Amino acid sequence: MDLDLRKLRYFATVAEHRRFGRAAERLYITQPVLSRQIQSLEQELGCTLLIRTTRSVELTDAGKQLYEEAQQILPSIAAAVRRVQDADQGLQQLTVAFSPGLYVSEAIRAFASRHPDVEIDVVPARWWEPDRPLRDGRAQVGYLRRPFDESGLRIIPIGHEPRVACMPAGHPLACRQELTSTDLDGERMIDMPKRRTSSLEEKFELIASGHGIGLIPLSVARSYSRPDLVHLPVTDAPGIETCLAVVADRREKLLRDFLEIATATLRRT
């Protein structure tokens, strides 16, 4: 069967908002039309995607899987369309993905000074799957933190940054100047890779409300500084490696130039 991308986009919007009314507003269509389109998609796939209630909708296991697939397919299609349009207009464009707290702006400025005709864009990389923008085509290069799935990617190490313990300002350990891993024994820790909250703001809100201590990169802590949180160095915690990443089989001259300039710039800074 051929998957209707319009229906897939409608489904993804419903899955995101968990309400047909809000999704219909977002899509600028009526709620009955949206409901019919989702029902048609379910019939085409031969499975139930949503459990409808009077107040909201919940995803079935099939719906959860389709939503995960849609989050990869739809950005990839949009990126492909943009590249085709750019090629038609003779535009050169480079998109850089970046992990939260990592600053790639200096490298972009250095590259732009040598390639003023290239349009440069940036896209944030979600903390639990930083390689995704490279794999779905939204970005050609990423400035990321390890670890992530490196299969099919070429990695250029850049440097390391320390981890800090982030905790509420009223926590008994908050008055210390620094900590060791032993100091954190017995403390409730927020497991960031397993708890896929939607944003860093939500993670820090969980920490501030007493759900646990988070071990996070120093640059992230500095980027999201707030008065009710304290971050302390953990002297024996292993550092986090930063790197540039590209799809292994991409060898365009524009991309090679950016990697050369960005590697020198970011290692220096």
C-alpha positions as CSV (number, residue, x, y, z in Angstrom):
1,M,0.0,0.0,0.0
2,D,1.0,3.6,-0.5
3,L,1.0,5.7,2.7
4,D,-0.8,9.0,2.4
5,L,1.6,11.6,3.8
6,R,-1.3,14.0,4.4
7,K,-3.1,11.5,6.6
8,L,0.1,10.7,8.3
9,R,0.7,14.4,9.1
10,Y,-2.9,14.6,10.4
11,F,-2.3,11.6,12.6
12,A,1.0,13.0,14.0
13,T,-0.7,16.2,14.9
14,V,-3.5,14.4,16.8
15,A,-0.9,12.2,18.5
16,E,1.0,15.3,19.5
17,H,-1.9,17.2,21.0
18,R,-4.0,14.2,22.2
19,R,-7.2,16.1,21.3
20,F,-9.0,16.2,18.0
21,G,-10.2,19.8,18.6
22,R,-6.7,21.2,19.1
23,A,-5.2,19.2,16.3
24,A,-7.9,20.4,13.9
25,E,-7.2,24.0,14.9
26,R,-3.5,23.5,14.2
27,L,-4.2,21.9,10.8
28,Y,-6.9,24.6,9.9
29,I,-9.5,21.9,9.1
30,T,-12.7,21.0,10.8
31,Q,-12.8,18.3,13.5
32,P,-15.2,16.0,11.6
33,V,-12.9,16.1,8.5
34,L,-9.9,15.3,10.7
35,S,-11.8,12.4,12.4
36,R,-12.8,10.9,9.0
37,Q,-9.2,11.1,7.8
38,I,-7.8,9.3,10.8
39,Q,-10.5,6.6,10.4
40,S,-9.5,6.2,6.8
41,L,-5.9,5.8,7.8
42,E,-6.8,3.2,10.3
43,Q,-8.8,1.3,7.7
44,E,-5.9,1.5,5.2
45,L,-3.4,0.2,7.8
46,G,-5.9,-2.4,9.2
47,C,-5.3,-1.4,12.8
48,T,-6.6,0.9,15.5
49,L,-4.3,3.8,16.1
50,L,-6.2,5.8,18.7
51,I,-8.5,5.1,21.6
52,R,-11.0,7.9,21.7
53,T,-12.6,9.2,24.9
54,T,-14.9,12.1,25.5
55,R,-12.0,14.2,26.8
56,S,-8.9,13.1,25.0
57,V,-7.3,10.4,22.9
58,E,-4.7,7.8,23.8
59,L,-2.3,6.0,21.4
60,T,-2.5,2.2,21.0
61,D,0.7,0.3,20.7
62,A,0.3,0.5,16.9
63,G,-0.4,4.2,17.2
64,K,2.8,4.8,19.4
65,Q,4.8,2.9,16.7
66,L,3.4,5.0,13.9
67,Y,3.9,8.2,15.8
68,E,7.6,7.3,16.3
69,E,7.9,6.5,12.6
70,A,6.1,9.7,11.6
71,Q,8.6,11.8,13.6
72,Q,11.3,10.4,11.3
73,I,9.4,10.3,8.0
74,L,7.8,13.7,8.0
75,P,10.9,15.8,8.8
76,S,12.8,13.7,6.2
77,I,10.3,14.4,3.5
78,A,10.2,18.1,4.4
79,A,14.0,18.3,4.2
80,A,14.0,16.5,0.9
81,V,11.5,19.0,-0.6
82,R,13.5,21.9,0.7
83,R,16.7,20.5,-0.9
84,V,14.9,20.1,-4.2
85,Q,13.5,23.6,-4.1
86,D,17.0,25.0,-3.2
87,A,18.5,23.1,-6.1
88,D,15.9,24.6,-8.5
89,Q,16.7,28.1,-7.3
90,G,20.5,27.5,-7.4
91,L,20.8,28.0,-3.6
92,Q,23.5,26.5,-1.5
93,Q,22.4,25.7,2.1
94,L,24.0,24.0,5.1
95,T,22.1,23.0,8.2
96,V,23.9,22.3,11.5
97,A,22.3,20.4,14.3
98,F,23.5,21.1,17.9
99,S,23.0,19.5,21.3
100,P,21.6,21.8,24.1
101,G,24.3,24.0,25.6
102,L,26.8,23.6,22.8
103,Y,27.5,26.7,20.9
104,V,28.3,26.4,17.2
105,S,27.9,30.0,16.3
106,E,31.6,30.9,16.2
107,A,32.2,28.1,13.7
108,I,29.3,29.2,11.6
109,R,30.7,32.8,11.5
110,A,34.1,31.6,10.5
111,F,32.6,29.4,7.7
112,A,30.3,32.2,6.6
113,S,33.2,34.6,6.2
114,R,34.7,32.3,3.6
115,H,31.4,31.2,2.0
116,P,29.2,34.3,2.1
117,D,26.8,32.9,-0.6
118,V,25.9,29.8,1.5
119,E,22.7,30.0,3.5
120,I,23.3,28.5,6.9
121,D,20.5,27.2,9.2
122,V,20.6,25.5,12.6
123,V,18.3,22.9,14.2
124,P,18.3,21.7,17.8
125,A,19.1,18.0,18.5
126,R,16.9,16.4,21.1
127,W,18.9,15.2,24.1
128,W,17.8,11.5,23.9
129,E,18.4,11.1,20.1
130,P,21.0,13.8,19.0
131,D,21.8,11.9,15.8
132,R,18.2,12.0,14.5
133,P,18.5,15.3,12.5
134,L,21.4,13.7,10.5
135,R,19.5,10.5,9.8
136,D,16.2,12.1,8.7
137,G,17.9,14.7,6.5
138,R,17.1,17.9,8.4
139,A,20.9,18.6,9.0
140,Q,24.1,17.7,7.2
141,V,26.3,18.0,10.2
142,G,25.9,17.9,13.9
143,Y,27.8,19.3,16.9
144,L,26.9,16.7,19.5
145,R,27.7,15.0,22.7
146,R,28.5,11.3,23.0
147,P,27.1,8.8,23.5
148,F,24.6,8.2,20.6
149,D,24.2,5.7,17.8
150,E,27.2,6.2,15.6
151,S,26.4,3.6,13.0
152,G,26.7,5.0,9.5
153,L,28.2,8.2,10.8
154,R,31.7,9.8,10.6
155,I,32.8,11.2,14.0
156,I,35.4,14.0,14.5
157,P,36.2,14.4,18.3
158,I,36.3,18.0,19.5
159,G,36.8,18.0,23.2
160,H,35.4,17.2,26.6
161,E,33.3,18.9,29.2
162,P,32.6,18.0,32.8
163,R,29.4,16.8,34.4
164,V,27.9,18.7,37.3
165,A,25.3,17.6,39.9
166,C,22.2,19.8,39.5
167,M,19.9,20.0,42.6
168,P,17.4,22.3,44.4
169,A,19.0,25.2,46.2
170,G,17.7,24.0,49.5
171,H,19.2,20.5,49.2
172,P,21.6,19.6,52.1
173,L,24.5,19.2,49.6
174,A,23.9,22.5,47.9
175,C,26.2,24.4,50.3
176,R,29.2,22.3,49.2
177,Q,31.8,23.7,46.8
178,E,32.3,20.4,45.0
179,L,31.2,16.7,45.3
180,T,32.4,13.2,44.6
181,S,30.4,10.3,43.4
182,T,30.5,8.9,46.9
183,D,28.6,12.0,48.1
184,L,25.8,11.1,45.8
185,D,25.4,7.6,47.1
186,G,21.9,7.1,48.4
187,E,20.6,10.1,46.6
188,R,17.7,9.7,44.2
189,M,19.1,10.4,40.7
190,I,17.1,11.3,37.6
191,D,18.1,9.0,34.9
192,M,18.0,11.4,31.9
193,P,18.4,8.8,29.1
194,K,15.5,6.8,30.4
195,R,13.2,9.6,31.3
196,R,12.4,11.1,27.9
197,T,10.9,14.4,29.0
198,S,9.9,16.7,26.2
199,S,12.3,19.5,27.1
200,L,15.2,20.5,29.2
201,E,13.0,23.0,31.0
202,E,10.8,20.1,32.1
203,K,13.8,18.2,33.3
204,F,15.0,21.1,35.4
205,E,11.5,21.6,36.7
206,L,11.5,18.0,37.9
207,I,14.9,18.6,39.7
208,A,13.7,21.8,41.3
209,S,10.5,20.2,42.6
210,G,12.6,17.5,44.4
211,H,12.2,14.5,42.1
212,G,16.0,13.9,42.2
213,I,19.5,15.1,41.4
214,G,20.6,15.2,37.8
215,L,24.1,14.7,36.4
216,I,24.3,17.0,33.4
217,P,26.9,18.7,31.2
218,L,28.2,21.9,32.6
219,S,27.3,23.9,29.5
220,V,23.7,22.8,29.8
221,A,23.6,23.9,33.5
222,R,25.0,27.2,32.6
223,S,22.6,27.7,29.7
224,Y,19.6,27.0,31.9
225,S,20.6,28.8,35.1
226,R,17.8,29.6,37.5
227,P,17.9,30.8,41.2
228,D,16.2,27.8,42.7
229,L,18.8,25.4,41.3
230,V,22.5,24.8,42.2
231,H,25.0,22.9,40.1
232,L,28.2,21.6,41.7
233,P,31.2,19.9,40.1
234,V,31.6,16.2,40.6
235,T,35.3,15.8,40.7
236,D,35.5,12.1,39.8
237,A,32.6,11.9,37.3
238,P,33.8,11.1,33.8
239,G,33.7,13.9,31.3
240,I,31.5,14.0,28.2
241,E,33.0,14.0,24.8
242,T,31.8,16.5,22.2
243,C,32.2,15.9,18.5
244,L,31.2,16.8,15.0
245,A,29.1,14.1,13.2
246,V,28.2,13.6,9.5
247,V,26.6,10.8,7.6
248,A,29.6,8.7,6.5
249,D,29.0,8.7,2.8
250,R,28.5,12.4,2.4
251,R,31.6,14.0,0.9
252,E,30.5,17.2,-0.7
253,K,33.1,19.9,-0.9
254,L,30.9,22.4,1.0
255,L,30.5,20.0,3.9
256,R,34.2,19.2,3.9
257,D,35.0,22.9,4.1
258,F,32.7,23.3,7.0
259,L,34.1,20.4,8.9
260,E,37.7,21.7,8.5
261,I,36.7,25.2,9.7
262,A,34.5,24.0,12.5
263,T,37.0,21.5,13.8
264,A,39.7,24.1,14.1
265,T,37.4,26.7,15.5
266,L,35.6,24.5,18.1
267,R,38.8,22.8,19.3
268,R,40.3,26.2,19.9
269,T,37.3,27.5,21.9
